[in-house]
Amino acid sequence: MLQESETKWSETEEKIAKQALQTAHNRETSALIANIRDRASSLTELEDLWYLHDLLSTKRHEIDGKYVYNYSTIVFDFARLVKEGWLEIDELKGFKPEMLSKISALVRM
């Protein structure tokens, strides 16, 4: 478990973290919009529309919870974003080596 002192970041690290979250958020939401456009263009039945509604509701809940800047979970959050392909580990350069190491280890799990 990360101790409180390990999660305190420099101003530079905090900027990198916030930028990385924004980058991942932009990528994921852009991909979602493209996916919804494709699906919406092929709607033929009411059930297709309800499916799209349910998908959007689920994604909204998922995305809203995923991009919260929280020191206590940030290592896990970045590992998840790298695993899901929304971030590259290189985009986190500037973090302390120990932090990058922990994120990389979690990505490999």
C-alpha positions as a Markdown table, in Angstrom:
| # | Residue | x | y | z |
|---|---|---|---|---|
| 1 | Met | 0.0 | 0.0 | 0.0 |
| 2 | Leu | 1.2 | 3.5 | -0.8 |
| 3 | Gln | 2.0 | 5.6 | 2.2 |
| 4 | Glu | 0.7 | 9.2 | 2.4 |
| 5 | Ser | 4.2 | 10.6 | 1.9 |
| 6 | Glu | 4.7 | 8.7 | -1.3 |
| 7 | Thr | 1.7 | 10.3 | -2.9 |
| 8 | Lys | 2.9 | 13.9 | -2.4 |
| 9 | Trp | 4.0 | 15.3 | -5.7 |
| 10 | Ser | 6.0 | 18.2 | -6.8 |
| 11 | Glu | 4.2 | 20.9 | -8.8 |
| 12 | Thr | 5.7 | 19.5 | -12.0 |
| 13 | Glu | 4.5 | 16.0 | -11.2 |
| 14 | Glu | 1.0 | 17.3 | -10.4 |
| 15 | Lys | 0.9 | 19.2 | -13.8 |
| 16 | Ile | 2.0 | 16.0 | -15.6 |
| 17 | Ala | -0.6 | 14.0 | -13.8 |
| 18 | Lys | -3.4 | 16.4 | -14.6 |
| 19 | Gln | -2.3 | 16.7 | -18.2 |
| 20 | Ala | -2.1 | 12.9 | -18.5 |
| 21 | Leu | -5.6 | 12.5 | -17.1 |
| 22 | Gln | -6.9 | 15.1 | -19.6 |
| 23 | Thr | -5.2 | 13.4 | -22.5 |
| 24 | Ala | -6.6 | 10.0 | -21.6 |
| 25 | His | -10.1 | 11.5 | -21.1 |
| 26 | Asn | -9.9 | 13.2 | -24.5 |
| 27 | Arg | -8.9 | 10.0 | -26.2 |
| 28 | Glu | -11.5 | 7.9 | -24.5 |
| 29 | Thr | -14.4 | 10.4 | -25.1 |
| 30 | Ser | -13.3 | 10.9 | -28.7 |
| 31 | Ala | -13.4 | 7.1 | -29.3 |
| 32 | Leu | -16.8 | 6.9 | -27.6 |
| 33 | Ile | -18.2 | 9.7 | -29.8 |
| 34 | Ala | -16.9 | 7.9 | -32.9 |
| 35 | Asn | -18.4 | 4.6 | -31.7 |
| 36 | Ile | -21.8 | 6.2 | -31.0 |
| 37 | Arg | -21.8 | 8.0 | -34.4 |
| 38 | Asp | -21.2 | 4.6 | -36.1 |
| 39 | Arg | -23.9 | 2.9 | -34.0 |
| 40 | Ala | -26.4 | 5.7 | -34.4 |
| 41 | Ser | -26.1 | 5.7 | -38.2 |
| 42 | Ser | -27.1 | 2.1 | -38.3 |
| 43 | Leu | -30.2 | 2.3 | -36.0 |
| 44 | Thr | -33.1 | 0.4 | -37.5 |
| 45 | Glu | -35.3 | -0.5 | -34.6 |
| 46 | Leu | -36.4 | 0.9 | -31.3 |
| 47 | Glu | -34.5 | -1.7 | -29.4 |
| 48 | Asp | -31.3 | -0.5 | -31.1 |
| 49 | Leu | -32.0 | 3.0 | -29.7 |
| 50 | Trp | -32.6 | 1.7 | -26.2 |
| 51 | Tyr | -29.4 | -0.3 | -26.4 |
| 52 | Leu | -27.5 | 2.9 | -27.4 |
| 53 | His | -29.2 | 4.7 | -24.5 |
| 54 | Asp | -28.1 | 2.0 | -22.0 |
| 55 | Leu | -24.5 | 2.0 | -23.4 |
| 56 | Leu | -24.3 | 5.8 | -23.0 |
| 57 | Ser | -25.6 | 5.7 | -19.5 |
| 58 | Thr | -23.0 | 3.0 | -18.6 |
| 59 | Lys | -20.2 | 4.8 | -20.2 |
| 60 | Arg | -21.1 | 8.1 | -18.6 |
| 61 | His | -21.0 | 6.5 | -15.2 |
| 62 | Glu | -17.7 | 4.7 | -16.0 |
| 63 | Ile | -16.0 | 7.8 | -17.4 |
| 64 | Asp | -17.2 | 10.1 | -14.7 |
| 65 | Gly | -15.7 | 7.8 | -12.0 |
| 66 | Lys | -12.5 | 7.1 | -13.9 |
| 67 | Tyr | -11.1 | 10.6 | -14.3 |
| 68 | Val | -11.3 | 11.8 | -10.8 |
| 69 | Tyr | -7.9 | 13.3 | -9.6 |
| 70 | Asn | -7.4 | 11.4 | -6.3 |
| 71 | Tyr | -4.0 | 11.0 | -4.7 |
| 72 | Ser | -5.0 | 7.9 | -2.9 |
| 73 | Thr | -5.8 | 6.0 | -6.1 |
| 74 | Ile | -3.8 | 7.8 | -8.7 |
| 75 | Val | -1.2 | 5.0 | -9.2 |
| 76 | Phe | -3.9 | 2.5 | -9.8 |
| 77 | Asp | -5.8 | 4.9 | -12.0 |
| 78 | Phe | -2.8 | 5.5 | -14.3 |
| 79 | Ala | -2.1 | 1.8 | -14.5 |
| 80 | Arg | -5.7 | 1.2 | -15.6 |
| 81 | Leu | -5.5 | 3.9 | -18.2 |
| 82 | Val | -2.2 | 2.5 | -19.6 |
| 83 | Lys | -3.7 | -1.0 | -19.6 |
| 84 | Glu | -6.8 | 0.2 | -21.4 |
| 85 | Gly | -4.7 | 2.0 | -24.0 |
| 86 | Trp | -5.8 | 5.5 | -23.2 |
| 87 | Leu | -2.3 | 6.5 | -22.0 |
| 88 | Glu | 1.3 | 5.4 | -22.7 |
| 89 | Ile | 3.7 | 5.0 | -19.8 |
| 90 | Asp | 6.0 | 7.5 | -21.6 |
| 91 | Glu | 3.4 | 10.2 | -21.1 |
| 92 | Leu | 4.0 | 9.9 | -17.4 |
| 93 | Lys | 7.7 | 10.8 | -17.7 |
| 94 | Gly | 8.7 | 13.3 | -15.0 |
| 95 | Phe | 7.2 | 11.3 | -12.2 |
| 96 | Lys | 9.6 | 10.0 | -9.5 |
| 97 | Pro | 11.2 | 6.7 | -10.7 |
| 98 | Glu | 9.5 | 4.8 | -7.8 |
| 99 | Met | 6.1 | 6.0 | -9.0 |
| 100 | Leu | 6.7 | 5.0 | -12.6 |
| 101 | Ser | 8.0 | 1.7 | -11.4 |
| 102 | Lys | 4.8 | 1.0 | -9.4 |
| 103 | Ile | 2.6 | 2.0 | -12.3 |
| 104 | Ser | 4.5 | -0.2 | -14.7 |
| 105 | Ala | 4.3 | -3.1 | -12.3 |
| 106 | Leu | 0.6 | -2.7 | -12.0 |
| 107 | Val | 0.2 | -2.6 | -15.8 |
| 108 | Arg | 1.9 | -6.0 | -16.1 |
| 109 | Met | -0.5 | -7.6 | -13.6 |
